Amino acid sequence: MCEDVVARFRCSPTHEEHGEDPLRFKHHVQCPPVVASRGPTCPSTQRERVHILQEDEDDKDCPECRGETPPETP
């Protein structure tokens, strides 16, 4: 199963107040069968949402709040 990786940012309370997800999307990790086949990525319904602690960036705003384009899902 593929995984959507998320991270908590300093601006997460603001997003939560606006009814948005406080854990911001970071990137998509492909599962071994997808990598091996070099085919399309797993559909979003077949992805598990995970939170990897070492990716936390509590001291920074998320890319959107910094005015950057968020990473695209491959």
C-alpha atoms as one frame of an Amber mdcrd trajectory, in Angstrom:
protein
   0.000   0.000   0.000   1.247   3.489  -0.833   1.424   6.176   1.847   0.632
   9.866   2.069   3.185  11.475   4.373   2.117  14.453   6.450   3.826  16.789
   8.913   2.805  19.192  11.645   3.873  22.810  11.171   3.894  25.852  13.432
   0.837  27.210  11.562  -1.235  24.051  12.215  -3.522  25.689  14.842  -4.471
  28.364  12.275  -5.459  25.724   9.734  -7.447  23.826  12.347  -9.343  27.014
  13.280 -10.315  27.396   9.610 -11.656  23.830   9.499  -8.636  22.574   7.548
  -6.415  19.625   8.309  -3.716  20.778  10.777  -1.361  18.048   9.526  -0.234
  19.331   6.155   0.469  16.973   3.252   4.178  16.588   2.480   4.694  13.896
  -0.117   3.611  10.541  -1.458   5.571   7.319  -0.929   4.932   4.644  -3.536
   4.465   1.029  -2.536   6.929  -1.597  -3.871   4.518  -3.077  -6.491   3.961
   0.373  -8.019   7.696   1.106  -8.027   8.438  -2.309  -9.579   5.787  -1.938
 -12.280   6.626   1.717 -12.992   2.910   2.025 -13.508   0.432   4.564 -12.126
   0.426   5.438  -8.452  -1.996   3.817  -6.035  -5.407   5.533  -6.041  -5.934
   7.807  -3.029  -8.511   5.342  -1.654  -5.762   2.695  -1.436  -3.239   4.919
   0.328  -2.647   4.911   4.052  -2.129   8.290   5.672   0.928   8.236   7.897
   2.771  10.747  10.035   6.526  10.371  10.263   7.846  12.110  13.365  11.279
  12.965  11.991   9.543  15.017   9.275   7.911  17.353  11.813   8.725  21.001
  11.332   7.064  22.660  14.310   9.338  25.685  13.976   8.281  26.569  10.405
   5.065  27.503   8.652   3.822  25.108   5.990   4.853  25.680   2.332   1.470
  27.293   1.533   1.815  29.808   4.372   5.364  30.567   3.253   4.012  31.282
  -0.240   5.516  28.183  -1.814   3.756  25.724  -4.100   3.044  22.504  -2.175
   4.697  19.327  -3.525   2.709  17.441  -6.124   1.781  13.779  -5.758   3.793
  11.847  -8.370
